[in-house]
């Protein structure tokens, strides 16, 4: 369940959430997932944003059942508005499982998306994590290159 609100193309707010439904034998694994996003334009070609979420765990970071994240960042359209450069930083933490430790980490993210036309775009992103899991250091670097096809696309900012 959720709600989205646009304010004259200058600000955007999205809130959504719902229960994680499991059988009764899962006990503490029951929970509530949510996602919140807010952005506001600084100019015709730039914006800042803030995000928060609680969702099922992403296994590439480490053990845990739930992943909680908060982040903020800046986006700028470049190259005659055919590309977007994004830079953000955030904090991620997981809930613990009975057989593993939870973790917490700060991260830095940078991405570049270039529209090639006809709904095609190329994307490159890098994210670095630095944190702790049960006394052990976490250092993860994730790099991804993608070619994306989105028919009818043309808007970078939501």
C-alpha positions in Angstrom: 0.0 0.0 0.0 1.4 3.4 -0.7 0.9 7.0 -1.8 2.8 9.3 -4.3 2.6 13.1 -4.4 4.0 15.5 -7.0 4.2 19.2 -6.3 4.3 21.1 -9.6 7.2 19.1 -11.0 9.5 20.5 -8.3 9.0 18.0 -5.5 8.1 14.3 -5.3 7.2 12.2 -2.3 6.5 8.4 -2.3 5.6 6.4 0.7 4.8 2.7 0.6 4.7 -0.3 2.9 3.1 -3.5 3.8 3.4 -6.7 5.9 5.8 -9.5 5.2 3.5 -12.5 5.3 4.9 -15.9 6.5 3.6 -18.9 8.3 3.4 -18.8 12.1 6.5 -21.0 12.5 8.6 -18.1 11.2 8.0 -16.2 14.5 10.3 -13.1 14.6 10.8 -13.3 10.9 7.5 -11.6 10.4 7.8 -7.9 9.8 6.8 -4.8 8.0 8.6 -3.6 4.8 8.5 0.1 3.8 10.0 2.4 1.3 10.1 6.2 1.4 11.5 8.6 -1.2 11.6 12.4 -1.4 13.2 14.6 -4.1 13.2 18.2 -4.9 14.6 20.1 -7.9 17.3 22.6 -7.4 17.3 23.7 -11.0 15.9 22.6 -14.4 18.7 20.0 -14.6 19.5 19.0 -11.0 17.9 17.6 -7.9 18.6 16.3 -4.4 16.9 13.2 -2.9 16.5 11.3 0.3 15.6 7.6 0.6 14.8 5.2 3.5 13.8 1.6 3.3 13.3 -1.6 5.2 13.1 -4.7 3.0 14.2 -8.3 2.8 18.0 -8.7 2.9 20.3 -8.5 -0.1 22.7 -11.4 0.2 25.7 -9.7 -1.5 26.4 -7.6 1.6 26.2 -10.2 4.4 23.9 -12.2 6.5 20.6 -11.1 7.9 16.9 -11.2 7.4 16.0 -7.5 7.0 18.0 -4.7 5.3 17.4 -1.1 6.6 18.9 1.7 4.6 19.0 5.5 4.6 20.7 7.6 1.9 20.8 11.0 0.3 22.2 12.2 -3.0 22.5 14.6 -5.9 21.6 14.1 -9.5 22.6 16.3 -12.4 21.7 16.1 -16.1 24.7 16.6 -18.3 25.7 16.3 -22.0 22.7 18.3 -23.4 20.4 16.5 -21.0 21.0 13.1 -22.5 22.8 11.8 -19.5 22.5 11.8 -15.7 25.3 11.8 -13.1 24.3 10.6 -9.6 26.3 10.7 -6.4 25.0 9.6 -3.1 26.0 8.3 0.3 24.1 6.2 2.9 24.0 3.8 5.8 22.9 0.2 5.7 22.2 -2.2 8.6 20.7 -5.7 8.8 18.7 -7.5 11.4 20.4 -10.5 13.0 19.6 -14.1 12.5 20.1 -16.6 15.3 23.0 -18.3 13.6 24.7 -15.2 12.1 25.7 -11.7 13.2 24.1 -8.6 11.9 26.1 -6.0 10.0 26.2 -2.2 9.5 28.0 -0.3 6.8 28.3 3.2 5.2 28.4 3.4 1.5 29.2 5.7 -1.4 27.6 5.3 -4.8 28.2 7.0 -8.2 26.4 6.2 -11.4 26.2 7.6 -14.9 23.3 6.9 -17.3 23.4 7.9 -20.9 20.3 7.9 -23.2 21.1 6.5 -26.6 17.7 7.0 -28.2 14.7 4.7 -29.0 14.3 3.8 -25.3 17.9 2.5 -25.0 20.3 3.7 -22.4 23.7 2.6 -21.0 24.4 2.7 -17.3 27.6 2.4 -15.2 27.5 2.3 -11.5 29.9 1.8 -8.6 29.1 1.3 -4.9 31.6 0.8 -2.1 30.7 -0.4 1.4 32.7 -0.1 4.5 31.4 -1.5 7.8 31.4 -4.2 10.5 29.8 -7.6 11.0 30.3 -9.2 14.4 33.7 -7.6 14.8 34.9 -8.4 11.3 35.4 -5.6 8.8 33.2 -5.5 5.7 34.7 -4.0 2.5 32.6 -4.6 -0.6 33.0 -3.0 -4.0 30.2 -3.5 -6.6 30.5 -2.3 -10.2 27.7 -2.8 -12.8 27.4 -2.0 -16.5 24.0 -2.3 -18.1 22.2 -1.6 -21.3 18.6 -0.9 -20.6 15.6 -0.7 -23.0 12.5 1.1 -21.7 9.9 1.8 -24.4 8.3 5.2 -24.1 11.1 6.4 -21.7 12.4 9.9 -21.7 12.2 11.3 -18.2 15.2 10.9 -15.8 13.6 12.5 -12.7 10.6 11.1 -10.9 
